[in-house]
Amino acid sequence: MRVLGVDGCRGGWAGIVWDGTSVAGAYGVDLDRLLDDSGPVDVVAIDMPIGLADSGTRQADLQARAALGAAASSIFVTPVRAALEAPTQALATAANRGLGGQGVSAQAYALRPKILEVDAWVRGPGAGRRVVEVHPELSFRAMGDEPALAPKRSWRGAAQRRALLRGQGLDLESVDLGPVARAAAADDVADAAAAAWTAMRLALGAAVSRPDPPERFSDGWPCAIWT
């Protein structure tokens, strides 16, 4: 099995390719070029919402936030499709509230281009691939037995996450990761590696979804966050 974990980064997408033994980096300004750089893979796991609700709140977000407890703020509640298609944050907030949701934060709205890119890609060039949504903090939590991790951008938090990845066979410091190591921030690379870990679990039949079974909205996508 060969899998790809993906995280959005400034200027594009960071990827970690893993076959259970060897690790490689991948980078692309868009998802097509990321997949070109990664080569053939069996599963793609992306840290980005996939499957957009028509109204209300996705169960995937609610259940993932509940699982993280005190760290729940690391998962934002995904706006409904109409809100993400709105051209301004103010209009997005109005649309989201009108469809049973809450206000749309600046952070959530800033991710709009990447969310919509993934939404289009999984139905276009990515159609036919096995693609799932993940959240790295859930993956890191599942790797170890620590009740809480320090913030990922802190010195201790970064060290904790690298140690968890090494313990699973993903030693990012022992290989030349190529362009992604220069283009992406350290936490984006670590998050992509955590996504690759969950992708491998899915490939081997060991992953779990929140919710189980996944929800389906009008877009037909099986919406769930996998760990």
N, C-alpha and C positions, 0 to 999 in steps of 0.2 A: 504494500500500500504506500502511496505517496500523496501527501495532503498539503494544502496551502492555507495558512492563517493570514487574515488580512485586517489591517487597521488603517483608517484614514490618517493622513499626515499632511503637513503643509506642502502644497504643491502637487499632491497626488495620493498614492496608496503605497503603504509599506506591507511587504509580504515576507513570511517565513515558510519555506518549504521543508518538509520533514518526512522521512521514510521510516521513522522509528529508530534509526541509527545515525544517519548523517543529516546535517542542517545546512541550509543554504538561504541566502537572502534574495529577495526579488523586489523590484520597484517599477512603478509605472505612473505616468501622469494621469492615466485613466485605467479603468479595469481591463479593457482589452489589452493594453500594453503591459499591464502587470501580469496577466495570464500568459502573454507571449514570453515574458522574461522568466516566468516560473517553470515553463515546460509542462508536460502532461501531469495531471493530478486527478485523484479519484474523488476527493471531497474539497470544497472550498468553504471555509468558515469565516464570516465577515462580522466585525464589530460595528454593525450599523443596522437600524431597524429594517426588517423585510416583512412585508405584509402590513398594509396600512388600513386602520379602522375607518369605517364610514361615519361612525358616531361613537361617543363614549370613550372608554379607555381600554387599551389592549390588556388582556389578562397576562400576557407575557411580561409586561412592565410591572404590573401589580405584584405578581408572584415572585419575580426576580428581586424587586425592592424588599419584599417581606423576607426573602431568604438572606439578604445582606444585612438586615437589621440596622445597626447604627451607621453602616456604610451605604444606606439606601440612596443617599443623595448622588452617588456616582452613576445612578441610572435615572435619566430623565424620562418623564412620561411622554411618549411619542404623540405628537399632534395628529389629528385626523387628516385624511387625504386632502380634503378641501382646504384646510388650514395650510398645509405644506405647499399647495398650489397657489396660495395667495401671494401677491407681489410685495407686500410689506408686512412687518411684524404686527403692526396695529390691525391690519385686515386679517392676518392669521389668527390673532387673539379673538377677534370678533367671530370669525368662522368657527373656531374651536369651541368657544363658549356657547354659540348657537346650536352646536351639535352635541351638547352634554358634557363637554370637557372643561378644562380650566384655561387660564391664560397661558400664552406661549412665551417662554423665557427667551432672552436674547441668545443664550447658549443653544437652545433647541432650534431656534430659527436660523442660527448661523450654520447649522448642519444641513439645512434644507437642500443645498445643491448636491451634497454627497448622498443624502437619502434618496433624492429623486434620480440620481445617477444609478444607484443600485437598483431602484425600482424598475427603471427602464432596462437595465442590463440583464437582470434575471429573466426577463420576458423576451429579450432580443438576442444579442450575441451569446449570453450565458444560458439560454434555454437549452435544456437537455443535460446540463451539468447538475451534479448534486451540490446544492448551495444551501447553507443554513446560517441563521443568525446566532451570534454568541455574544456574551459579555465577559471580558477578561477577568473582572473582579470575581465573578462567580467561578470561573475556571481556576483562578489562583486559590480561592477558598477551598475548592474541591481537591486541590493537589496536596494540601497539608492539613494539619490539625490545629493551627494557630487560630484562636478565636477572632483575632483582628490583625490587620496589617497596617503599618504606618502608611501615610499618604504616598502614592506612587512616585511623586516628584521629589520626595524627601530622600536624603542620603540613605537612611535606614530602610525606607520603603522600597527603594530601588534594589538595595542589597537583598532584602527578603525575597523579592520576586525573582531575581536572578538565581538565588539559591534554590527556590522551589523549581524553577525550570531545569536547573542542573540535575536536581534529584530525579527528574522525569526523563533525563537523557537529552535535554535541549540546552546544550552548553553554548551560549551565544558568543562567549569570549574566546573560544578555542579555534574559531574559524574566521576567515575573511568573508564578511557578508556582502561585500561589494558596494554598489551605489546606494543601497538602502541605508547603510551605516553612515553615509555622508548626507543623505537627503532628509532622513527622518530623525525626529527626536528619540532619545534613548527609551522613553516610556512607550512611544509608539511601536518601536521594534519589540520590546518586551510584551506588549499587548498582542502583537501579531503572533508571537511565539505561543502565548497562552491560547490564542484562537486555534493555532495549528494543533496544540495538544487536544483540544476538544474535537477538532476535525478527525484526528486519529481515533479517538474514542468512538466517534460516530461510525467511522469506517469499520471498526472492529465489533460494532454492535453493543458497546458498553455505555453510550451516552444516554442522558435523560433529558426530557423536554419540559419546559414550563410554558404553558400548561400541557397536560398530557390527557387526551390528545390535543394537538394544536388547534387553534381557532382558524376559521376561514371567514374572510370578509368578501365583498363583491369582487375583489381582484382575484379570488380563488387560491391565493397562496396559503400554504399551511403555516400559519403564524405562530412561532414559538421561539424561545431563547433556549439554546442547547448547552449542556455542560457535560 
